[in-house]
């Protein structure tokens, strides 16, 4: 499923949180246990605790989620 990995104009906080959780649930099974260190290197201004909260508590951070989709989601193989 294709997700819009950014804030949508006119969307309520509740709708944004639900959409974030759906996208997060799709990417989490593909993540390895090195995700927090890799994310910290990519986003040095985020703390490891913040990164853990994005994954475990669905704290909204669209930039981090977009990075996880790019890094961890299987890419279709072209013939």
Secondary structure, DSSP 8 states (H G I E B T S, - for coil): -----S--TT--HHHHHHHHHHHHHHHHTT--TTHHHHHHHH-TTS-HHHHHHHHHH----HHHHHHHHHHHS------
